[in-house]
Amino acid sequence: MKTNKITALIVDDDAKSREVLEYHLQRIPDVEIIGSASGADEAFKMLLQRVPDILFLDVEMPVKSGFDLLTDLRKLSISPCIIFQTAFDKYMIEAIRFAAFDYLLKPIDREELQAALARHKSQVRQRNLDERIADLCRFLDRHKRIRFNTRRGFIMIDPDEVIYLKADWSYTEIRLSKEKSETVSMNIGKVEELLPHDLFVRISRSVIINRNYIEKLDRKARLITLRKKDEMFEFKVTGSMVGKV
């Protein structure tokens, strides 16, 4: 028998997080939980059987993330409302906002959950799910954090934050600001292979710069000036590289 209740499917690898969300949802009269999954593949199979009105989706899960499941959803002719659940992470939140998805921060707050449900009821979808997934994928590809090996392990860096990279023998200095840099245990050639080629350009044997921070190029003096906010950086450009900037 069909009801007017909002149906919900919860996807989260953390059992405690699922229990907390279930607890809050069970106390909202017009919501019906139709399932709970601990991973993206399990959720995908459940979605083939029944499509909920709302998919509460964890972002960071082992094997496949919530974003990976969204990519898989493109294979299905379904369009649930997606509400992401995530611990605070500026990168994740920026991606979710960019693609116009709703989200809840962990630990889940009852009032924020009710507000999200209210938005679901009142919202008029101006774009379909496929368009929002496409936007999310474009954002993730453009802002994907890169893993660099360090002497003690590894570090994840958003390429947009990098101003320039400079060779230091078998190491590479990654400059993020005047006061902040990271040294990775990879030579600059190996580092260059990991960088988005449309964003970075090598201006000499030892320096790679981020095109987005270029303020001025003096071809005659072979000098290039970078600016990030109020910080300025200047480098010599090798003759053969001037035309590539």
C-alpha positions as CSV (number, residue, x, y, z in Angstrom):
1,M,0.0,0.0,0.0
2,K,1.4,3.3,-1.1
3,T,2.0,6.0,1.6
4,N,3.0,9.6,1.5
5,K,6.1,8.9,3.6
6,I,9.5,10.0,2.4
7,T,11.5,6.8,1.8
8,A,15.2,6.8,2.7
9,L,18.2,4.5,2.1
10,I,21.3,4.9,4.3
11,V,24.8,4.2,3.0
12,D,27.7,4.4,5.5
13,D,30.5,2.0,6.3
14,D,30.4,3.1,10.0
15,A,27.8,1.1,11.9
16,K,27.5,3.7,14.6
17,S,26.9,6.4,12.1
18,R,24.1,4.3,10.5
19,E,22.6,3.7,13.9
20,V,22.6,7.4,14.9
21,L,20.9,8.4,11.6
22,E,18.4,5.6,11.8
23,Y,17.6,6.7,15.4
24,H,16.8,10.2,14.3
25,L,14.9,9.2,11.2
26,Q,12.7,6.7,13.0
27,R,11.5,9.6,15.2
28,I,10.3,11.6,12.2
29,P,6.7,10.5,11.4
30,D,6.7,11.1,7.7
31,V,10.0,9.2,6.9
32,E,10.3,5.5,6.2
33,I,13.7,3.8,6.2
34,I,13.7,1.2,3.4
35,G,17.3,0.0,3.8
36,S,20.7,0.4,5.2
37,A,24.0,-0.5,3.5
38,S,27.6,-0.6,4.7
39,G,29.2,0.0,1.3
40,A,28.7,1.3,-2.3
41,D,28.4,-2.0,-4.0
42,E,25.8,-3.3,-1.5
43,A,23.8,0.0,-1.9
44,F,24.0,-0.3,-5.7
45,K,22.3,-3.7,-5.6
46,M,19.6,-2.3,-3.3
47,L,19.0,0.6,-5.6
48,L,18.3,-1.8,-8.4
49,Q,15.5,-3.3,-6.4
50,R,13.9,-0.1,-5.0
51,V,14.7,3.6,-5.4
52,P,14.3,5.8,-2.3
53,D,13.2,9.4,-2.3
54,I,16.4,10.3,-0.4
55,L,19.8,8.6,-0.4
56,F,21.8,9.4,2.7
57,L,25.3,8.8,1.4
58,D,28.6,8.7,3.3
59,V,31.4,10.4,1.4
60,E,34.5,8.5,2.5
61,M,34.1,4.7,2.5
62,P,36.6,1.9,1.8
63,V,36.9,0.3,-1.7
64,K,34.3,2.8,-3.2
65,S,33.5,6.3,-2.0
66,G,30.1,7.9,-2.1
67,F,31.3,9.8,-5.1
68,D,32.1,6.5,-6.8
69,L,28.5,5.3,-6.1
70,L,27.1,8.5,-7.7
71,T,29.2,7.7,-10.8
72,D,27.7,4.2,-10.9
73,L,24.2,5.7,-10.6
74,R,24.6,7.2,-14.0
75,K,24.1,3.7,-15.3
76,L,20.6,3.7,-13.8
77,S,17.5,5.6,-14.8
78,I,16.9,6.8,-11.3
79,S,17.0,10.2,-9.6
80,P,16.9,10.1,-5.8
81,C,17.6,13.2,-3.7
82,I,21.2,12.8,-2.5
83,I,22.1,14.0,1.0
84,F,25.8,13.4,1.7
85,Q,27.1,12.7,5.2
86,T,30.6,13.6,6.0
87,A,33.0,14.6,8.7
88,F,34.1,18.2,8.1
89,D,36.5,18.4,5.2
90,K,36.8,21.7,3.3
91,Y,37.6,19.9,0.0
92,M,34.6,17.6,0.3
93,I,32.2,20.3,1.3
94,E,33.4,22.5,-1.6
95,A,32.8,19.7,-4.0
96,I,29.3,18.9,-2.7
97,R,28.3,22.6,-2.7
98,F,29.7,23.1,-6.2
99,A,27.4,20.4,-7.6
100,A,24.4,21.6,-5.6
101,F,24.0,18.6,-3.4
102,D,22.8,18.8,0.2
103,Y,24.9,17.5,3.0
104,L,25.0,16.8,6.8
105,L,28.1,17.1,8.9
106,K,28.9,14.2,11.3
107,P,28.0,13.7,14.0
108,I,24.5,14.1,12.6
109,D,22.5,16.8,14.4
110,R,18.7,16.3,14.7
111,E,17.8,19.8,13.8
112,E,20.1,19.9,10.8
113,L,18.6,16.6,9.6
114,Q,15.1,18.1,9.9
115,A,16.2,21.2,8.0
116,A,17.6,19.0,5.2
117,L,14.3,17.1,5.0
118,A,12.4,20.3,4.8
119,R,14.6,21.5,2.0
120,H,13.9,18.2,0.2
121,K,10.2,18.8,0.5
122,S,10.3,22.4,-0.7
123,Q,13.0,22.3,-3.3
124,V,12.2,22.6,-7.0
125,R,14.9,20.7,-8.9
126,Q,16.1,22.9,-11.7
127,R,18.8,20.4,-12.8
128,N,18.5,16.6,-13.0
129,L,20.7,14.2,-11.1
130,D,22.9,13.5,-14.1
131,E,23.8,17.1,-14.6
132,R,24.8,17.4,-10.9
133,I,26.8,14.3,-11.0
134,A,28.6,15.6,-14.1
135,D,29.4,18.9,-12.3
136,L,30.7,16.9,-9.3
137,C,33.0,14.7,-11.5
138,R,34.4,17.8,-13.2
139,F,35.1,19.4,-9.9
140,L,36.8,16.3,-8.5
141,D,38.9,15.9,-11.6
142,R,40.0,19.5,-11.5
143,H,40.7,19.7,-7.8
144,K,41.8,16.1,-7.1
145,R,44.4,16.0,-4.4
146,I,47.6,14.4,-5.3
147,R,49.6,12.0,-3.2
148,F,53.3,12.9,-2.9
149,N,55.8,10.6,-1.0
150,T,57.7,12.3,1.8
151,R,60.6,11.1,4.0
152,R,58.1,10.0,6.7
153,G,55.2,8.8,4.6
154,F,53.1,10.8,2.2
155,I,51.1,14.1,1.9
156,M,47.9,14.9,0.0
157,I,48.0,18.3,-1.8
158,D,45.4,20.1,-3.9
159,P,47.2,21.2,-7.0
160,D,45.4,24.5,-7.1
161,E,47.2,25.5,-3.8
162,V,50.6,24.9,-5.3
163,I,52.4,28.1,-6.5
164,Y,55.5,26.5,-7.8
165,L,57.8,23.4,-7.5
166,K,61.5,23.5,-7.3
167,A,64.1,20.7,-7.7
168,D,66.3,20.0,-4.8
169,W,68.6,17.2,-6.0
170,S,66.5,14.0,-5.6
171,Y,63.8,15.9,-3.7
172,T,61.3,18.5,-4.7
173,E,60.1,21.6,-2.8
174,I,56.4,22.3,-3.2
175,R,55.7,26.0,-2.4
176,L,52.2,26.8,-1.1
177,S,52.9,30.3,0.3
178,K,55.9,32.4,1.5
179,E,55.7,30.7,4.9
180,K,54.6,27.2,3.9
181,S,56.2,24.6,1.7
182,E,56.5,20.8,1.6
183,T,59.6,18.7,0.6
184,V,58.7,15.4,-1.1
185,S,61.1,12.6,-1.7
186,M,60.6,12.5,-5.4
187,N,62.7,14.2,-8.1
188,I,61.0,16.9,-10.1
189,G,60.6,14.8,-13.2
190,K,58.5,12.2,-11.3
191,V,56.5,15.0,-9.6
192,E,55.8,16.6,-13.0
193,E,54.2,13.3,-14.2
194,L,51.6,13.6,-11.4
195,L,50.6,17.2,-12.1
196,P,47.7,18.3,-14.3
197,H,49.4,19.3,-17.5
198,D,47.0,22.1,-18.3
199,L,47.7,23.8,-15.0
200,F,51.5,23.5,-14.6
201,V,54.3,24.4,-16.9
202,R,58.1,23.9,-16.6
203,I,59.9,27.2,-17.1
204,S,63.5,25.8,-16.5
205,R,65.3,22.6,-15.6
206,S,64.5,23.0,-11.9
207,V,61.3,25.0,-11.7
208,I,57.6,24.2,-12.5
209,I,55.0,26.9,-12.0
210,N,51.2,27.1,-11.7
211,R,49.8,29.0,-14.6
212,N,47.0,30.4,-12.5
213,Y,49.4,32.5,-10.5
214,I,51.2,34.1,-13.4
215,E,51.0,37.9,-13.2
216,K,53.6,39.0,-15.7
217,L,56.0,37.6,-18.3
218,D,58.9,39.7,-19.6
219,R,60.0,37.8,-22.6
220,K,63.0,40.1,-23.3
221,A,64.4,39.8,-19.7
222,R,63.1,36.2,-19.5
223,L,61.5,36.9,-16.2
224,I,58.2,35.6,-14.9
225,T,56.3,37.0,-11.9
226,L,53.8,34.9,-9.9
227,R,51.4,36.4,-7.4
228,K,49.3,34.6,-4.8
229,K,47.3,37.2,-2.9
230,D,49.9,39.7,-1.6
231,E,52.9,37.4,-2.1
232,M,55.2,37.8,-5.1
233,F,57.6,35.3,-6.7
234,E,60.0,35.9,-9.6
235,F,61.9,33.4,-11.7
236,K,64.2,33.3,-14.7
237,V,62.7,31.4,-17.7
238,T,64.9,29.2,-19.9
239,G,64.9,30.5,-23.4
240,S,63.4,27.4,-25.0
241,M,60.6,27.5,-22.4
242,V,59.4,31.1,-23.0
243,G,57.1,30.1,-25.8
244,K,55.4,27.4,-23.7
245,V,54.2,29.8,-20.9
